[in-house]
Amino acid sequence: MGAHRLISLTRRVPDLDLTREFYRQFGLQETAPGTFATELGGDQLHLLPGDVPEVVEVHIGVDSPDDLDAIAERLARYGVTRAAGSIAAVEPVSGVRVRLSVAERLPKQTPYTAPTSVKRDELVRRGDLLPLRLGHLAIGCTDVEEAKVFFIDGIGMRLSDYVIGGPFMRFETDHHNVVLLPAPMTLLHHTAWKVRDIDEIGYGGSRMIENHPERHAWGLGRHGASANYFWYLKDPAGAFAEYYYSEMDDLAPDPLFWDPVPGTGELPVAVWASPALHERPLVPEAMRAPLLDAER
């Protein structure tokens, strides 16, 4: 019982029209100007105009009003505000507002299985791609250990792993739903949108870069800790949008499955990927200038 999924993310972006076009092509359904839906999660991305990119709000679903009361008590030192059916508090390191409200659980996806029969003209599925849901988001901030306290002690998330210096945290059987990464300022590193299988990752990523090669960031590949297949693309607001699929999330029997195994150390970012990712992880546009200055 408790917090169980990401409901939505609200962002400010400098070029709203260009960013809207990117996410329409990415496969999300624009249900209102700047509001985008997935197949299972409904409206999960809200884009607002702004002078600079900004993470405005992360909206999280819980099971019951009792869960809201319990979380509000744990977050009391952060200054909780209440509205009809929801509570909210600001994580002080990042400055991101986190809202929680009662929401239905999404149906669990069944693991992909190979077809038992095929038609000669339908060997590979083609057509429009609509991601299933917003699976996770990664936020850069200046003190990941301090910010982690808000999500683990306050909201009740569990720690899965540390990768590239950041805590990967989960609600339940997904390996991670919220990631905090070291950064010189608060920024959205990436959002990750679950699709049905690795074929949809390849199909979606290929279509996104067909006429826009500059969008390609990293992939196709497979992560080391979560075993997710991935392809990252650059969005016009300086963050990354990831197509991903993981049969391991679907097969995990309970939330304890992803508890860290003592003595294993930090796992690699990727077991394999194209192109190879060397010493530096994916770097959003907002971090490039500070990193270049530091190297000079």
Secondary structure, 3 states (H helix, E strand, C coil): CCEEEEEEEEEEECCHHHHHHHHHHHCCEEEECCEEEECCCEEEEEEEECCCCEEEEEEEEECCHHHHHHHHHHCHHHCCEEECCEEEEEECCCCEEEEEEECCCCCCCCCCCCCCCCCCCCCCCCCCCCCCEEEEEEEEECCHHHHHHHHHHHHCCEEEEEECCEEEEECCCCCCCEEEEECCCCEEEEEEEECCCHHHHHHHHHHHHHCCHHHEEEEEEEECCCCCEEEEEECCCCCEEEEEECHHHHHCCCHHHHCCCCCCCCCCCEEEECCCCCCCCCCCHHHHHHHHHHHC
